[in-house]
Amino acid sequence: MSIGHLLTAASVYTMSSGRLGAIVAALVGLTGVVIGGLALARPAGRIGTGNGGRGAIVALVAGLIGMALGGLVVATSDAGIGTGNGRGGAIVALVVGLIGVVLGGLALARSRRTG
């Protein structure tokens, strides 16, 4: 793959399906991070840990969905990072989704321990 091919692969403003998938995956993973953070920070009875850790479960599910979508984009992209296929964003989505899963798991463990 030549440098010229990389420069003409995709414009900065082109929204390919890979880029769109990576953005959706990152946003879903980020939702898991936010809800997991709230579940850890809030006292019992609030959105995060009340009623059996509902917020923690939502964070776990959102993180897993973000990771699955990010993994799908990475698996189906046919070129490297910087070519407009969304691979870089999908890798970020994998990491953000993993953080959401970890925060949700910690909040769920805490809710089970205190409940």
FIGU-542810 format. One record per residue (C-alpha): residue in three letters; x, y, z negated; chain. Coordinates in nm, 4 decimals, decimal comma, padded with zeros to 6 digits, m for minus. Layout:
REM residues N
[pt ala; [X; Y; Z]; A],
...
REM end
This chain:
REM residues 115
[pt met; [00,0000; 00,0000; 00,0000]; A],
[pt ser; [00,1564; 00,3269; 00,1098]; A],
[pt ile; [00,1450; 00,6656; m00,0605]; A],
[pt gly; [m00,0560; 00,8054; 00,2301]; A],
[pt his; [m00,3224; 00,5402; 00,1780]; A],
[pt leu; [m00,3462; 00,6255; m00,1902]; A],
[pt leu; [m00,3878; 00,9952; m00,1138]; A],
[pt thr; [m00,6675; 00,9364; 00,1369]; A],
[pt ala; [m00,8448; 00,6594; m00,0541]; A],
[pt ala; [m01,0999; 00,8776; m00,2297]; A],
[pt ser; [m01,1571; 01,2442; m00,2792]; A],
[pt val; [m01,1666; 01,3838; m00,6287]; A],
[pt tyr; [m01,5326; 01,4688; m00,5774]; A],
[pt thr; [m01,6395; 01,1369; m00,4269]; A],
[pt met; [m01,8632; 00,9360; m00,6586]; A],
[pt ser; [m01,8023; 00,5716; m00,5740]; A],
[pt ser; [m01,9945; 00,2861; m00,7279]; A],
[pt gly; [m01,6850; 00,1880; m00,9279]; A],
[pt arg; [m01,6516; 00,5355; m01,0740]; A],
[pt leu; [m02,0209; 00,5449; m01,1589]; A],
[pt gly; [m02,0019; 00,2027; m01,3234]; A],
[pt ala; [m01,6982; 00,3083; m01,5255]; A],
[pt ile; [m01,8744; 00,6261; m01,6414]; A],
[pt val; [m02,1843; 00,4318; m01,7497]; A],
[pt ala; [m01,9700; 00,1731; m01,9293]; A],
[pt ala; [m01,7732; 00,4434; m02,1102]; A],
[pt leu; [m02,0905; 00,6262; m02,2162]; A],
[pt val; [m02,2493; 00,3065; m02,3499]; A],
[pt gly; [m01,9278; 00,2238; m02,5370]; A],
[pt leu; [m01,9112; 00,5781; m02,6714]; A],
[pt thr; [m02,2671; 00,5410; m02,7975]; A],
[pt gly; [m02,1522; 00,2351; m02,9892]; A],
[pt val; [m01,8611; 00,4294; m03,1371]; A],
[pt val; [m02,0841; 00,7165; m03,2510]; A],
[pt ile; [m02,3503; 00,4924; m03,4017]; A],
[pt gly; [m02,0860; 00,2710; m03,5645]; A],
[pt gly; [m01,9166; 00,5764; m03,7118]; A],
[pt leu; [m02,2478; 00,6997; m03,8475]; A],
[pt ala; [m02,3204; 00,3556; m03,9891]; A],
[pt leu; [m01,9905; 00,3610; m04,1767]; A],
[pt ala; [m02,0200; 00,7212; m04,2931]; A],
[pt arg; [m02,3821; 00,7299; m04,4092]; A],
[pt pro; [m02,4969; 00,6015; m04,7446]; A],
[pt ala; [m02,7437; 00,3146; m04,7671]; A],
[pt gly; [m03,0940; 00,4009; m04,6543]; A],
[pt arg; [m02,9868; 00,6234; m04,3635]; A],
[pt ile; [m02,9675; 00,5392; m03,9923]; A],
[pt gly; [m02,6512; 00,3364; m04,0190]; A],
[pt thr; [m02,6905; 00,0923; m04,3021]; A],
[pt gly; [m03,0553; 00,0897; m04,4015]; A],
[pt asn; [m03,2868; m00,2029; m04,3317]; A],
[pt gly; [m03,0265; m00,4720; m04,2870]; A],
[pt gly; [m02,7668; m00,2689; m04,0998]; A],
[pt arg; [m02,9727; m00,1818; m03,7939]; A],
[pt gly; [m02,7248; 00,0891; m03,6898]; A],
[pt ala; [m02,4359; m00,1537; m03,7225]; A],
[pt ile; [m02,6104; m00,4044; m03,4983]; A],
[pt val; [m02,6893; m00,1352; m03,2406]; A],
[pt ala; [m02,3221; m00,0309; m03,2451]; A],
[pt leu; [m02,2120; m00,3911; m03,1933]; A],
[pt val; [m02,4502; m00,4416; m02,9019]; A],
[pt ala; [m02,3646; m00,1097; m02,7352]; A],
[pt gly; [m01,9926; m00,1803; m02,7699]; A],
[pt leu; [m02,0311; m00,5268; m02,6203]; A],
[pt ile; [m02,2371; m00,3946; m02,3292]; A],
[pt gly; [m01,9795; m00,1222; m02,2651]; A],
[pt met; [m01,7016; m00,3803; m02,2669]; A],
[pt ala; [m01,8945; m00,6115; m02,0336]; A],
[pt leu; [m01,9645; m00,3326; m01,7842]; A],
[pt gly; [m01,6044; m00,2125; m01,8002]; A],
[pt gly; [m01,4796; m00,5663; m01,7461]; A],
[pt leu; [m01,7100; m00,6061; m01,4484]; A],
[pt val; [m01,5740; m00,2897; m01,2871]; A],
[pt val; [m01,2142; m00,3985; m01,3506]; A],
[pt ala; [m01,2839; m00,7434; m01,2062]; A],
[pt thr; [m01,4519; m00,6123; m00,8918]; A],
[pt ser; [m01,2216; m00,3201; m00,8098]; A],
[pt asp; [m00,9949; m00,4018; m00,5201]; A],
[pt ala; [m00,7209; m00,1449; m00,5729]; A],
[pt gly; [m00,5175; 00,0097; m00,8507]; A],
[pt ile; [m00,5616; 00,3079; m01,0763]; A],
[pt gly; [m00,5961; 00,6374; m00,8931]; A],
[pt thr; [m00,7614; 00,5018; m00,5799]; A],
[pt gly; [m01,1177; 00,5994; m00,6658]; A],
[pt asn; [m01,2424; 00,2520; m00,7561]; A],
[pt gly; [m01,3027; 00,3313; m01,1223]; A],
[pt arg; [m01,0404; 00,0971; m01,2631]; A],
[pt gly; [m00,8861; 00,3614; m01,4918]; A],
[pt gly; [m01,2244; 00,4604; m01,6335]; A],
[pt ala; [m01,3197; 00,0962; m01,6758]; A],
[pt ile; [m01,0070; 00,0297; m01,8811]; A],
[pt val; [m01,0965; 00,3287; m02,0985]; A],
[pt ala; [m01,4496; 00,1860; m02,1304]; A],
[pt leu; [m01,3058; m00,1469; m02,2466]; A],
[pt val; [m01,1064; 00,0242; m02,5192]; A],
[pt val; [m01,3951; 00,2492; m02,6284]; A],
[pt gly; [m01,6319; m00,0495; m02,6325]; A],
[pt leu; [m01,3864; m00,2453; m02,8445]; A],
[pt ile; [m01,3703; 00,0418; m03,0931]; A],
[pt gly; [m01,7520; 00,0428; m03,1055]; A],
[pt val; [m01,7572; m00,3303; m03,1746]; A],
[pt val; [m01,4995; m00,2965; m03,4528]; A],
[pt leu; [m01,6863; m00,0069; m03,6183]; A],
[pt gly; [m02,0168; m00,1914; m03,5884]; A],
[pt gly; [m01,8629; m00,5054; m03,7355]; A],
[pt leu; [m01,7163; m00,3150; m04,0280]; A],
[pt ala; [m02,0488; m00,1430; m04,0951]; A],
[pt leu; [m02,2351; m00,4719; m04,0704]; A],
[pt ala; [m01,9965; m00,6408; m04,3123]; A],
[pt arg; [m02,0384; m00,3528; m04,5554]; A],
[pt ser; [m02,4166; m00,3604; m04,5278]; A],
[pt arg; [m02,4224; m00,7364; m04,5932]; A],
[pt arg; [m02,1917; m00,6951; m04,8925]; A],
[pt thr; [m02,3930; m00,4136; m05,0534]; A],
[pt gly; [m02,7363; m00,5494; m04,9599]; A],
REM end
